[in-house]
Amino acid sequence: MERYGADSGSEEQVAEGEERVSAERLPPELWLRILELATDIVPGAVETETLDPFQPSAPLPMFEDQAALLRSLAIKRSLVRVCRQWRALATPFLYRIVIAKGQQLSLLHRTLIAPDAPDHADRARSLRKYVLRLFYFLNQLDHDYDSTNLAAVILALPNLISFTLRGGVPTRSRTDPHESVLSALKERGPTLRVLDWVDCFAFTRSSSQMRELLSDLAELRILRQGPLPPVTANSTQVSLPKLVVLAFDPFMSSGSFSPAFDNFASLRELQLQETAEFPYKLPAPVAAQITQVTIWFSYDYQAVQDIIRIFPNLRHLVIWYGVWYDLPPNGFSLCNVECLGLGRYGRREVEDDGVLNEFLDCLSVMDPPKLTLLRFLGTNEWPGWQDECPQTWARFQRLAGSSKYRIENSLGEVVH
């Protein structure tokens, strides 16, 4: 029997209330999925197999990931403060990637290892199991840097797969940073897949120390390495048979490895300066394995062409420039390259019309035989280009529309 008037309104209110209750009683696994989607906003944050930007799981460029991780952390902190239930559900996501800077290291040590209250010890043990990546930013002006705490945190993380260090040498430290941190990383060797420390000189200037450590990290897949002294006759061989990616400091023109002496049997990706000596010393079988190369701070067109020739099976090429007019005026000779990434590092002001037209001149003469995709990497500057240089933008749109290959912006969206 149908009801009318006030009763009908009451039924609607009850129905709305029932919907609210049912929404609040979603099964935990569904809430977990919702929280995971809400917090997983940093591409490839725990990636262990590639830095290739054309792979779906690839992480952000090294100079963008820190800011993105901090934004993600802010979202996670907000979620755990909503209510007790959300705190319990979101905590594993909050601690999946841990970021510490300066004096925060002592707070992290207290949370994970030495809680103030004895009854918090079980919670600390649980939190340690969640951590997959530790990102430590070493502040040059930080007088309270304590390598003992950092080493203790590393040792306490049984599932750590990625360690990132950024920053410089502290002006003063409480303890000698060399042995304790290196020893802790060595202990994490069975689980560690990514070692990202272009600032490794903060821990050691000794090539032998570093090489001995790397020799104990046989499970590494990705190594981003900073400057160290060159290999000598007394150097220990570095054998990383499972290493897929070797990325050198963007500001370093020569590496501390000898391709003919060290073992990189599975190497497929390189990130380096165009003046680096490393590619020229690779044994032919290893060079033939390389399918992706990233070149930092390119100014010399011929050096880029030389690097392309070294790798007969190169398919994905990324080149970073300071300004767009550094592109070669006559385009590229890309041979077997199928995907080309172009990025502009540093400040992101829109170039003037003259520079942009020179840039478009370069693109218009490019006719790579196998290229299927051109993607622009880094911060998206297209909105500013459209507003400030509309005529040049219109020319770019015409070029994109008539191109034989697909042109995408930094978000992977096709440029129309």
C-alpha positions in Angstrom: 0.0 0.0 0.0 1.4 3.4 -1.0 1.8 6.2 1.5 1.4 9.9 0.9 2.1 13.2 2.6 4.2 13.3 5.8 4.7 9.5 5.9 6.2 9.6 2.4 8.7 12.2 3.5 9.6 10.1 6.6 10.2 7.1 4.4 12.6 9.1 2.2 14.4 10.3 5.3 14.8 6.7 6.6 16.0 5.6 3.2 18.6 8.3 3.1 19.7 7.3 6.6 20.0 3.6 5.6 22.2 4.7 2.6 24.4 6.6 5.0 24.8 3.7 7.4 25.5 1.3 4.5 28.1 3.6 3.1 29.8 3.8 6.6 29.8 0.0 6.8 31.7 -0.7 3.6 33.9 -3.8 4.0 37.4 -3.0 5.1 39.0 -4.3 1.9 36.9 -1.7 -0.1 38.0 1.1 2.3 41.6 0.0 1.8 41.3 0.2 -1.9 39.7 3.7 -1.7 42.5 4.9 0.6 45.1 3.4 -1.7 43.7 5.2 -4.7 43.5 8.4 -2.8 47.1 8.3 -1.7 48.8 6.7 -4.7 49.4 10.0 -6.5 53.2 9.7 -7.2 53.9 7.6 -10.3 56.4 4.8 -9.7 57.2 5.9 -6.1 58.2 2.3 -5.2 59.2 1.2 -8.7 62.2 -1.2 -8.7 62.7 -2.3 -12.3 62.8 0.8 -14.5 63.3 4.6 -14.8 62.1 4.6 -18.4 59.5 7.4 -18.6 57.7 5.5 -21.4 56.9 2.6 -19.1 53.5 2.8 -17.3 55.2 2.2 -13.9 58.0 4.7 -14.4 58.7 7.2 -11.5 59.0 11.0 -11.9 62.3 12.7 -12.8 64.6 12.9 -9.8 64.1 16.7 -9.5 60.3 16.4 -9.3 59.7 13.3 -7.1 60.5 15.0 -3.8 57.8 17.7 -4.1 55.3 15.1 -5.3 56.1 12.8 -2.4 55.6 15.6 0.1 52.2 16.4 -1.4 51.2 12.8 -1.1 52.4 12.6 2.5 50.2 15.6 3.3 47.1 13.8 1.9 47.9 10.7 3.9 48.3 12.6 7.1 45.0 14.2 6.6 43.3 10.8 6.1 44.7 9.3 9.3 43.3 12.2 11.3 39.7 11.8 10.1 38.7 9.1 12.6 40.0 6.1 14.5 38.9 3.7 11.8 40.6 5.6 9.0 43.7 5.9 11.1 43.9 2.2 11.4 43.2 1.6 7.7 45.4 4.4 6.3 48.5 3.9 8.5 50.0 1.2 6.2 49.8 3.7 3.3 51.2 6.5 5.5 54.3 4.5 6.3 54.9 2.8 2.9 57.2 5.8 2.0 58.9 7.5 4.9 60.4 11.0 4.3 62.8 12.5 6.9 64.6 15.8 6.8 67.1 17.1 9.3 66.0 16.9 12.9 63.0 14.8 11.8 65.4 11.8 11.9 65.3 11.7 15.7 61.5 11.8 15.7 61.4 9.0 13.2 63.8 6.9 15.3 61.6 7.4 18.3 58.5 6.4 16.4 59.9 3.3 14.8 62.4 2.1 17.3 62.3 3.7 20.7 58.8 4.9 21.5 58.4 6.8 24.7 55.7 4.5 26.1 56.5 0.8 26.6 53.0 -0.2 25.4 53.8 1.4 22.0 56.5 -1.1 21.2 54.1 -3.5 19.4 52.8 -0.6 17.2 56.4 0.4 16.4 57.2 -3.1 15.2 54.1 -3.1 13.0 55.0 0.3 11.5 58.5 -0.9 10.6 57.1 -3.7 8.5 55.1 -1.2 6.3 58.1 0.8 5.2 59.2 0.1 1.6 61.0 3.3 0.8 63.1 5.6 3.0 63.8 9.1 1.6 66.3 11.1 3.7 67.0 14.7 2.8 70.4 15.7 4.3 70.4 19.5 5.0 73.8 21.1 4.7 72.9 23.6 7.4 71.7 20.9 9.8 74.0 20.7 12.8 72.0 17.9 14.4 72.6 15.2 11.8 73.0 11.9 13.5 74.2 9.0 11.3 73.7 6.6 14.2 70.0 7.1 14.1 69.9 6.9 10.3 71.7 3.6 10.4 69.5 2.3 13.2 66.3 3.1 11.2 67.7 1.4 8.0 68.5 -1.7 10.0 65.1 -1.8 11.6 63.2 -1.9 8.3 62.9 -5.6 7.3 61.0 -4.9 4.0 63.0 -1.9 2.8 63.4 -2.0 -1.0 64.4 1.6 -1.8 66.7 4.1 -0.1 67.0 7.7 -1.4 69.5 10.3 -0.1 69.3 13.9 -1.3 71.2 16.9 -0.1 74.8 17.8 0.7 77.5 17.2 3.4 76.4 18.5 6.8 78.6 21.2 8.3 78.9 19.2 11.4 77.8 15.7 12.5 77.8 13.9 15.8 79.4 10.8 14.5 81.5 9.7 11.6 78.9 8.8 9.0 81.0 6.4 7.0 80.8 3.0 8.7 77.4 2.9 10.4 75.2 3.8 7.4 77.2 1.8 4.9 77.1 -1.2 7.2 73.3 -0.8 7.7 72.8 -0.7 3.9 74.9 -3.8 3.5 72.6 -5.6 6.0 69.6 -4.6 4.0 71.2 -6.1 0.9 68.8 -9.1 0.5 65.7 -6.7 0.2 67.3 -3.6 -1.3 66.4 -3.0 -4.9 66.9 0.7 -5.4 69.9 2.8 -4.1 69.4 6.4 -5.1 72.1 8.6 -3.8 73.7 11.0 -6.2 74.9 12.7 -3.0 76.8 9.6 -1.8 79.9 11.7 -1.1 78.0 12.8 2.1 78.8 9.4 3.5 82.1 8.5 1.9 84.7 9.9 -0.5 86.4 6.5 -0.6 86.0 4.7 -3.9 87.1 1.4 -2.3 84.5 1.7 0.5 81.7 2.4 -2.0 82.7 -0.5 -4.2 82.9 -2.9 -1.3 79.4 -1.9 -0.3 78.0 -2.3 -3.8 79.6 -5.7 -4.1 77.3 -6.8 -1.2 74.1 -5.5 -2.8 73.7 -8.2 -5.5 69.9 -7.8 -5.6 70.1 -4.1 -6.7 68.0 -3.3 -9.8 68.3 0.5 -9.9 71.4 2.4 -8.9 71.6 6.2 -9.1 75.3 7.0 -8.3 77.1 10.1 -7.3 80.7 11.1 -8.1 83.6 9.1 -6.7 87.3 8.7 -7.5 88.0 6.6 -10.6 88.8 2.9 -10.7 92.4 2.0 -9.9 94.5 -1.2 -10.3 93.7 -2.1 -6.7 89.9 -1.5 -7.0 87.4 -4.3 -6.0 85.3 -5.5 -8.8 81.6 -4.4 -8.6 79.4 -7.3 -9.6 75.7 -6.3 -9.9 74.4 -9.1 -12.1 70.7 -8.0 -11.7 71.2 -4.3 -12.1 68.8 -3.0 -14.8 69.3 0.8 -14.5 72.5 2.8 -13.9 71.9 6.5 -13.5 74.8 8.9 -13.0 74.7 12.2 -11.2 73.4 14.7 -13.9 76.3 17.0 -13.0 78.9 14.2 -13.3 80.7 13.8 -16.6 82.6 10.6 -15.7 81.7 7.6 -13.6 83.5 5.6 -11.0 83.0 2.3 -12.8 84.9 0.4 -15.4 82.5 -1.3 -17.8 85.3 -3.7 -18.9 86.1 -4.6 -15.3 82.8 -4.4 -13.4 79.9 -6.8 -14.0 76.6 -5.2 -15.3 75.3 -8.3 -17.1 71.6 -7.2 -17.1 72.0 -3.5 -17.7 69.2 -2.1 -20.0 68.9 1.6 -19.1 71.4 4.5 -18.7 71.1 8.0 -17.4 74.2 10.2 -18.0 75.7 13.4 -19.4 76.4 13.6 -23.1 80.2 14.0 -22.2 80.3 10.9 -20.1 83.0 8.4 -20.9 81.1 5.4 -19.7 79.2 4.5 -22.9 82.4 4.4 -25.0 83.9 1.8 -22.7 81.0 -0.7 -22.6 81.7 -4.1 -24.0 79.8 -4.6 -27.3 77.5 -7.3 -25.8 76.4 -5.0 -22.9 76.0 -2.0 -25.3 73.7 -4.2 -27.4 71.4 -4.8 -24.4 70.8 -1.0 -23.8 67.3 -0.1 -24.9 66.8 3.2 -23.1 69.1 6.2 -22.5 68.5 9.5 -20.8 70.9 12.4 -21.5 71.2 15.3 -19.1 72.1 18.9 -19.9 72.5 18.4 -23.7 74.4 21.1 -25.6 76.4 19.1 -28.1 74.4 17.6 -31.0 77.3 15.5 -32.2 77.8 14.0 -28.7 74.2 12.9 -28.7 74.6 11.3 -32.1 77.7 9.5 -31.0 75.8 8.0 -28.0 73.0 6.9 -30.3 75.4 5.1 -32.5 76.9 3.2 -29.6 73.6 1.4 -28.8 72.3 -0.4 -31.8 69.1 -1.5 -30.1 68.2 1.8 -28.5 64.5 2.3 -28.6 63.6 4.9 -26.0 65.7 8.2 -25.9 65.2 11.1 -23.5 67.1 14.4 -23.7 66.9 17.2 -21.2 67.7 20.8 -22.2 68.1 24.0 -20.3 66.3 26.0 -23.1 64.6 24.9 -26.2 67.0 26.6 -28.6 69.7 24.1 -27.6 67.9 21.6 -29.9 69.9 21.0 -33.1 68.6 23.2 -35.9 68.6 20.4 -38.4 66.8 17.9 -36.2 67.9 14.5 -35.0 69.2 11.3 -36.7 67.4 8.8 -34.5 67.9 5.6 -36.4 66.0 2.9 -34.5 64.5 5.2 -31.8 60.7 4.6 -31.4 60.0 6.9 -28.5 61.6 10.3 -27.9 61.3 12.3 -24.8 62.3 16.0 -24.6 62.4 17.9 -21.3 63.4 21.3 -20.1 64.8 21.5 -16.6 65.1 24.4 -14.3 62.7 27.3 -14.2 59.6 27.0 -16.4 58.9 30.5 -17.8 57.5 30.3 -21.3 60.2 31.0 -23.9 59.7 34.0 -26.2 58.2 33.6 -29.7 61.6 33.6 -31.4 63.0 30.7 -29.3 59.7 28.8 -29.7 59.7 29.2 -33.5 63.3 28.0 -33.7 62.2 25.0 -31.6 59.3 24.3 -34.0 61.7 24.7 -37.0 63.7 21.8 -35.5 60.7 19.6 -34.9 59.4 20.3 -38.4 62.5 18.9 -40.1 62.6 15.8 -37.9 61.7 12.7 -39.9 62.9 9.7 -37.9 62.0 6.5 -39.7 60.8 4.5 -36.7 59.6 7.2 -34.3 56.0 6.6 -33.1 55.9 8.9 -30.1 57.3 12.3 -29.1 56.6 13.2 -25.4 57.5 16.4 -23.6 58.6 15.7 -20.0 58.7 17.7 -16.9 56.4 20.4 -15.6 53.5 21.0 -18.0 54.2 24.4 -19.6 51.6 24.2 -22.4 48.9 26.4 -20.7 51.3 29.3 -20.4 52.4 28.8 -24.0 48.8 28.9 -25.2 48.1 32.2 -23.3 51.3 34.1 -24.0 52.2 32.9 -27.5 48.9 32.0 -29.2 50.2 32.3 -32.8 53.2 30.0 -32.1 50.9 27.7 -30.2 48.6 27.5 -33.3 51.7 26.6 -35.4 52.6 23.9 -33.0 49.1 22.5 -33.2 49.3 22.4 -37.0 52.6 20.6 -36.7 51.2 18.1 -34.2 48.2 17.4 -36.4 50.3 16.7 -39.5 53.0 14.7 -37.8 53.7 11.1 -38.7 54.2 10.3 -35.0 52.0 11.0 -31.9 52.9 14.1 -29.9 52.0 14.1 -26.2 52.4 16.6 -23.3 54.0 15.7 -20.0 50.7 14.2 -18.8 50.6 11.7 -21.7 47.8 13.6 -23.4 47.8 13.9 -27.2 48.5 17.5 -28.3 45.7 18.6 -30.7 
